[in-house]
Amino acid sequence: MQTEATTQHRWLQQLIGDWTMEGECVMGPDQPPEKSRGEERMRTLGDLWVLGEGTGEMPGGAKGQMLMTLGYDQAKGQFVGSWVGSMMGNMFVYTGQLDASGKVLTLDTEGPSFIGTGTSRYQDIITIIDADHRTLSSQVLGDDGKWTHFMTATYTRKK
């Protein structure tokens, strides 16, 4: 079975390359934001998938490694993927949609709650600024039904 690349698969190709990252993460309601730096290499797996391999500083100074996969499932009509990190024992599985502007990919997932037991809904949002700049922001859905932003990473393509 051979799947042909679609417009959505081609959209992912703009992520390919080597990137530097500067991030800011809020670790708790009464804590100041923590800054981090890192690098990411986005590469292809055929014409249908992109893989992002990242390294960087974690809040508190530890080093972390991350792996993101992204593709598009034509049968489901949505973007799909995953995210794992060396600091966590779980995998975040993505489903997502591109907005009408073609600049913002919102990826929905579920994972361990930051506050106690159980799980929470999360969104990772990739925004294309231009050919050499993009952001990844993360938010969590609270019990009150409101999304709370907790992380932003700004990526700059290496020249």
C-alpha positions as CSV (number, residue, x, y, z in Angstrom):
1,M,0.0,0.0,0.0
2,Q,1.5,3.3,-1.1
3,T,0.1,6.6,0.3
4,E,0.6,9.7,-1.7
5,A,1.6,12.9,0.1
6,T,-1.2,15.4,0.5
7,T,-1.2,19.2,1.1
8,Q,-1.2,18.5,4.8
9,H,1.9,16.3,4.5
10,R,3.6,19.0,2.5
11,W,2.7,21.5,5.2
12,L,4.8,19.5,7.7
13,Q,7.8,19.8,5.4
14,Q,8.4,23.4,6.4
15,L,9.4,22.1,9.9
16,I,12.4,20.3,8.4
17,G,15.8,21.6,9.4
18,D,18.0,22.4,12.4
19,W,16.6,24.8,15.0
20,T,17.6,26.6,18.2
21,M,15.0,26.9,20.9
22,E,14.5,29.4,23.7
23,G,11.7,28.5,26.1
24,E,9.8,29.7,29.1
25,C,7.7,27.4,31.3
26,V,5.5,28.1,34.4
27,M,6.0,25.3,36.8
28,G,3.3,26.4,39.3
29,P,0.8,29.1,40.0
30,D,3.0,31.0,42.5
31,Q,6.3,30.4,40.8
32,P,8.1,32.6,38.3
33,P,8.6,31.4,34.7
34,E,11.7,29.2,34.2
35,K,13.8,29.7,31.0
36,S,15.4,27.0,28.9
37,R,17.5,26.6,25.8
38,G,17.9,23.8,23.4
39,E,18.2,22.5,19.8
40,E,16.0,20.4,17.6
41,R,16.6,18.6,14.3
42,M,13.5,18.0,12.3
43,R,13.8,15.4,9.5
44,T,11.6,13.3,7.3
45,L,10.6,9.7,7.3
46,G,9.6,9.4,3.6
47,D,7.2,12.0,2.3
48,L,4.5,11.4,5.0
49,W,6.2,11.9,8.4
50,V,8.4,14.3,10.2
51,L,10.5,13.5,13.2
52,G,11.8,16.0,15.7
53,E,14.7,15.1,17.9
54,G,15.4,17.7,20.5
55,T,17.8,18.3,23.4
56,G,17.7,21.0,26.0
57,E,17.8,22.3,29.5
58,M,14.9,21.4,31.7
59,P,13.5,23.5,34.5
60,G,16.0,23.1,37.4
61,G,19.0,22.7,35.1
62,A,18.8,19.0,34.1
63,K,19.3,17.9,30.5
64,G,16.4,16.4,28.6
65,Q,15.9,14.7,25.2
66,M,12.6,14.8,23.3
67,L,11.2,13.0,20.2
68,M,8.1,14.2,18.3
69,T,6.5,12.5,15.3
70,L,4.0,14.2,13.1
71,G,2.0,13.1,10.1
72,Y,-1.4,13.3,8.5
73,D,-4.0,10.5,8.6
74,Q,-6.1,10.9,5.5
75,A,-8.8,8.4,6.7
76,K,-9.3,10.3,9.9
77,G,-8.9,13.7,8.3
78,Q,-6.6,14.9,10.9
79,F,-2.9,15.3,11.8
80,V,-1.5,12.6,14.1
81,G,1.6,12.2,16.1
82,S,3.3,11.6,19.4
83,W,5.7,13.2,21.9
84,V,8.0,11.5,24.4
85,G,10.7,12.9,26.6
86,S,13.5,11.4,28.7
87,M,12.0,13.0,31.8
88,M,8.6,11.4,31.6
89,G,7.4,7.8,31.6
90,N,4.4,8.4,29.4
91,M,3.7,9.1,25.7
92,F,1.5,11.9,24.5
93,V,-0.5,10.9,21.5
94,Y,-1.6,13.7,19.2
95,T,-4.6,14.4,17.0
96,G,-4.9,17.8,15.5
97,Q,-6.2,20.3,12.9
98,L,-4.7,23.2,10.9
99,D,-6.5,26.5,11.2
100,A,-7.9,28.4,8.3
101,S,-4.9,30.6,8.0
102,G,-2.6,27.6,7.4
103,K,-0.2,28.9,10.1
104,V,-1.4,27.2,13.3
105,L,-1.5,23.5,14.0
106,T,-3.3,22.6,17.2
107,L,-2.5,19.2,18.6
108,D,-4.8,17.7,21.2
109,T,-3.6,15.1,23.7
110,E,-4.2,13.7,27.1
111,G,-1.6,13.0,29.9
112,P,-0.9,12.8,33.6
113,S,-2.4,15.7,35.6
114,F,0.1,18.2,36.9
115,I,-2.0,18.6,40.0
116,G,-2.7,15.3,41.7
117,T,-4.0,12.1,40.2
118,G,-5.8,11.3,37.0
119,T,-5.3,12.8,33.6
120,S,-5.8,16.2,32.0
121,R,-6.4,17.4,28.4
122,Y,-3.5,19.3,26.8
123,Q,-2.9,21.2,23.6
124,D,0.5,21.7,21.9
125,I,0.1,24.5,19.3
126,I,2.7,25.0,16.5
127,T,2.6,28.5,15.0
128,I,4.5,29.3,11.8
129,I,5.8,32.8,12.0
130,D,7.8,32.7,8.8
131,A,10.2,30.3,7.0
132,D,12.8,30.7,9.8
133,H,10.7,31.1,12.9
134,R,8.0,29.2,14.7
135,T,6.6,28.7,18.2
136,L,5.3,25.8,20.2
137,S,3.0,26.7,23.1
138,S,1.3,24.3,25.5
139,Q,-1.8,24.7,27.5
140,V,-3.9,22.5,29.9
141,L,-7.7,22.3,30.3
142,G,-8.7,23.1,33.9
143,D,-11.6,21.7,35.9
144,D,-13.3,25.1,35.2
145,G,-13.3,24.4,31.5
146,K,-10.7,27.1,30.7
147,W,-7.3,26.6,29.0
148,T,-4.3,27.7,30.9
149,H,-1.1,28.5,29.0
150,F,2.0,27.1,30.7
151,M,4.9,26.9,28.1
152,T,6.1,28.7,25.0
153,A,9.2,27.7,23.0
154,T,10.5,29.9,20.2
155,Y,12.4,28.2,17.4
156,T,14.9,29.9,15.0
157,R,16.2,28.0,12.0
158,K,20.0,27.6,12.1
159,K,21.8,29.2,9.1
